Amino acid sequence: MTKSKKNKKEKSKKRGGNREILVATYMLSTLFLGLIGYFVYFMVVQSKDVINNSYNQRQTILAKKVVRGKILGSKGEVLAETISDGSGGETRSYPYGRMFTHVVGHSSQGKTGVELSENFNLLTSNDNPVTNFQKKMDGKKTIGDNAITTLNVDLQKVAFDALGSHKGAIVVMEPSTGKILAMVSKPDYDPSPASLDIQWKNLVADANKESCLVNRATQGLYPPGSIFKILTTLAYMRQTEDTGRFSYQCSGSEKQDGIVVNCYRNHVHGKLNLQNAFAKSCNSSFAFIGTKLNIKEYRKVCESFYFNTKLPTKMVHNKSSFVLNNSSNKEEIMHTAMGQGKTQITPLHAAMIVSTIANKGVMMQPYVVEKLESNNGTIVRETKETTAGTIMTKEEVKELTTYMKEVIRSGTATSLSSLSYPVAGKTGSAEYDETKDSHSWFLGFAPADNPQAAVAVIVEGAGTGSEYAVPIAKKVFQSYIGN
């Protein structure tokens, strides 16, 4: 082999070796950067969820060093606090008992509600560093941060009492901000540790199928009944050039291809325009409307309101479902359009939908915790009001609000017309079994021209919305806005 050929071969081997080193270097660099990226993502996004997990032992370590912070109402009322007996023993106390069971939650036998969502913060102390250092030197616990909620205690009591012994849920929301002003779910239970430890096995076994541990406001899935006519109407408005031309002659039922949809108690409504059909909650007319809709576009409307996906909130919740598609048969379409079929919705989601109308088409992300404060009153974190999207036009809002006001003026919720301010709303009676037993629904907001509160009420198995849900909503409006 000549000297030149030997040099070329050596250079070729060297270049090959350099390429292998570069490839290995790039691979290691990529892996390192990926690891750093995941570490940052974990610290920013996932760390608190991991720490909040009931199986994470760090909670136990933090609890040994920090007195769990308080959970407070919107005006500073104590909803949950840790009481020390002076000899090292601690008990979590809930001064309002069952009233805030599901939304505030419990902290023994696992954690729920705000006790869960703010667990890490309640066990973190941002008190004066000098004070904290001195306590550690003295072998004393530091004081955890307090969670100040959006919950109005007076309003919560009214809603709690109004629901009485019925099963169901109430959600009251401030439309312009997303603040949850009140949230009630029944049946409930005593959240105090001593009582919960005794009740726990029975609550979990749930022999009577009461589902007391379920927060019906955020996790209960119900057929919407006639409150769903809000979205059916919106879909029709978007697919029709002139809704003023709508006309329907109600004979008490709508019959197509052997399928019969009856109005409530076969009531004959006579000749109706769209506003009257909505106000009187005519099932026949909405079954007819359903057959005229483009189902793909109908589904788009519902999914723009967060059906079939997670809601934009940190609260633990279930997804609402809308199942119609281009393969759905006429019977499914007719029943869905009037609020029956397989559609399901949570009361929280229903409150968000009616709040969107009240807020001129802008949906706000609902939240319960207003801010976190250290024991010395320093603000640690404040919740920013966040939109979840502009879902309706102002023209659509104006038309739907007019229809909802007519429900109060001449429709199925006339008892609300006695209030000194206008209310916009929609009642619903949702059949849930073969015996045609119904849940009682009401959605609405007030004052209709300057909304301060939106409410969703469901009373399980109670019958029509006008008989049970509307009187509850009236008490809520009177408490928060006035007579």
Secondary structure as the mmCIF struct_conf table of DSSP 4:
data_model
#
loop_
_struct_conf.conf_type_id
_struct_conf.id
_struct_conf.beg_label_comp_id
_struct_conf.beg_label_asym_id
_struct_conf.beg_label_seq_id
_struct_conf.end_label_comp_id
_struct_conf.end_label_asym_id
_struct_conf.end_label_seq_id
HELX_RH_AL_P HELX_RH_AL_P1 LYS A 3 TYR A 41
HELX_RH_PI_P HELX_RH_PI_P1 PHE A 42 GLN A 46
HELX_RH_AL_P HELX_RH_AL_P2 SER A 47 ASN A 52
BEND BEND1 ASN A 53 ASN A 53
TURN_TY1_P TURN_TY1_P1 SER A 54 TYR A 55
TURN_TY1_P TURN_TY1_P2 GLN A 57 GLN A 57
HELX_RH_AL_P HELX_RH_AL_P3 ARG A 58 LYS A 65
STRN STRN1 VAL A 66 VAL A 67
HELX_LH_PP_P HELX_LH_PP_P1 ARG A 68 LYS A 70
STRN STRN2 ILE A 71 LEU A 72
TURN_TY1_P TURN_TY1_P3 SER A 74 LYS A 75
BEND BEND2 GLY A 76 GLY A 76
STRN STRN3 VAL A 78 SER A 84
BEND BEND3 GLY A 86 GLY A 88
STRN STRN4 GLU A 90 SER A 93
TURN_TY1_P TURN_TY1_P4 PRO A 95 TYR A 96
HELX_RH_3T_P HELX_RH_3T_P1 GLY A 97 PHE A 100
HELX_RH_AL_P HELX_RH_AL_P4 THR A 101 VAL A 104
BEND BEND4 SER A 107 GLY A 110
HELX_RH_AL_P HELX_RH_AL_P5 GLY A 113 SER A 117
TURN_TY1_P TURN_TY1_P5 GLU A 118 GLU A 118
HELX_RH_AL_P HELX_RH_AL_P6 ASN A 119 LEU A 122
TURN_TY1_P TURN_TY1_P6 LEU A 123 LEU A 123
BEND BEND5 ASP A 127 ASP A 127
HELX_RH_AL_P HELX_RH_AL_P7 PRO A 129 MET A 137
TURN_TY1_P TURN_TY1_P7 ASP A 138 GLY A 139
HELX_LH_PP_P HELX_LH_PP_P2 LYS A 140 LYS A 141
STRN STRN5 THR A 142 ILE A 143
HELX_LH_PP_P HELX_LH_PP_P3 GLY A 144 ASP A 145
STRN STRN6 ASN A 146 THR A 149
HELX_RH_AL_P HELX_RH_AL_P8 VAL A 153 LEU A 163
TURN_TY1_P TURN_TY1_P8 GLY A 164 SER A 165
BEND BEND6 HIS A 166 HIS A 166
STRN STRN7 GLY A 168 MET A 173
TURN_TY1_P TURN_TY1_P9 PRO A 175 THR A 177
STRN STRN8 LYS A 179 LYS A 179
STRN STRN9 ILE A 180 LYS A 186
BEND BEND7 PRO A 187 PRO A 187
BEND BEND8 SER A 192 SER A 192
HELX_RH_AL_P HELX_RH_AL_P9 PRO A 193 ALA A 205
TURN_TY1_P TURN_TY1_P10 ALA A 207 ASN A 208
TURN_TY1_P TURN_TY1_P11 CYS A 212 LEU A 213
BEND BEND9 VAL A 214 VAL A 214
HELX_RH_AL_P HELX_RH_AL_P10 ARG A 216 GLN A 219
STRN STRN10 TYR A 222 TYR A 222
HELX_RH_3T_P HELX_RH_3T_P2 GLY A 225 PHE A 228
HELX_RH_AL_P HELX_RH_AL_P11 LYS A 229 GLN A 239
BEND BEND10 GLU A 241 GLU A 241
HELX_RH_3T_P HELX_RH_3T_P3 THR A 243 ARG A 245
STRN STRN11 TYR A 248 CYS A 250
BEND BEND11 GLY A 252 GLY A 252
STRN STRN12 SER A 253 GLN A 256
TURN_TY1_P TURN_TY1_P12 ASP A 257 GLY A 258
STRN STRN13 ILE A 259 ASN A 262
HELX_LH_PP_P HELX_LH_PP_P4 CYS A 263 CYS A 263
HELX_RH_3T_P HELX_RH_3T_P4 TYR A 264 ASN A 266
STRN STRN14 GLY A 270 LEU A 272
HELX_RH_AL_P HELX_RH_AL_P12 LEU A 274 ALA A 279
TURN_TY1_P TURN_TY1_P13 LYS A 280 SER A 281
HELX_RH_AL_P HELX_RH_AL_P13 ASN A 283 LYS A 292
BEND BEND12 LEU A 293 LEU A 293
HELX_RH_AL_P HELX_RH_AL_P14 ILE A 295 SER A 304
TURN_TY1_P TURN_TY1_P14 PHE A 305 ASN A 308
BEND BEND13 THR A 309 THR A 309
BEND BEND14 PRO A 312 MET A 315
STRN STRN15 SER A 321 SER A 321
TURN_TY1_P TURN_TY1_P15 ASN A 326 SER A 327
HELX_RH_AL_P HELX_RH_AL_P15 LYS A 330 ALA A 337
TURN_TY1_P TURN_TY1_P16 MET A 338 GLY A 339
TURN_TY1_P TURN_TY1_P17 GLY A 341 LYS A 342
STRN STRN16 GLN A 344 ILE A 345
HELX_RH_AL_P HELX_RH_AL_P16 PRO A 347 ALA A 358
TURN_TY1_P TURN_TY1_P18 ASN A 359 GLY A 361
STRN STRN17 VAL A 362 MET A 364
STRN STRN18 TYR A 367 TYR A 367
BEND BEND15 VAL A 368 VAL A 368
STRN STRN19 VAL A 369 GLU A 373
TURN_TY1_P TURN_TY1_P19 ASN A 375 ASN A 376
BEND BEND16 GLY A 377 GLY A 377
STRN STRN20 ILE A 379 GLU A 382
HELX_LH_PP_P HELX_LH_PP_P5 THR A 383 GLU A 385
STRN STRN21 THR A 387 THR A 390
BEND BEND17 MET A 392 MET A 392
HELX_RH_AL_P HELX_RH_AL_P17 LYS A 394 ARG A 409
TURN_TY1_P TURN_TY1_P20 SER A 410 SER A 410
BEND BEND18 GLY A 411 GLY A 411
TURN_TY1_P TURN_TY1_P21 THR A 412 ALA A 413
HELX_RH_3T_P HELX_RH_3T_P5 THR A 414 SER A 418
BEND BEND19 LEU A 419 TYR A 421
STRN STRN22 ALA A 424 GLU A 431
BEND BEND20 ASP A 433 ASP A 433
TURN_TY1_P TURN_TY1_P22 GLU A 434 THR A 435
STRN STRN23 SER A 438 ALA A 446
BEND BEND21 PRO A 447 PRO A 447
TURN_TY1_P TURN_TY1_P23 ALA A 448 ASP A 449
BEND BEND22 ASN A 450 ASN A 450
STRN STRN24 ALA A 453 VAL A 459
TURN_TY1_P TURN_TY1_P24 GLU A 460 GLY A 461
TURN_TY1_P TURN_TY1_P25 GLY A 465 TYR A 468
HELX_RH_AL_P HELX_RH_AL_P18 ALA A 469 TYR A 480
TURN_TY1_P TURN_TY1_P26 ILE A 481 ILE A 481
#
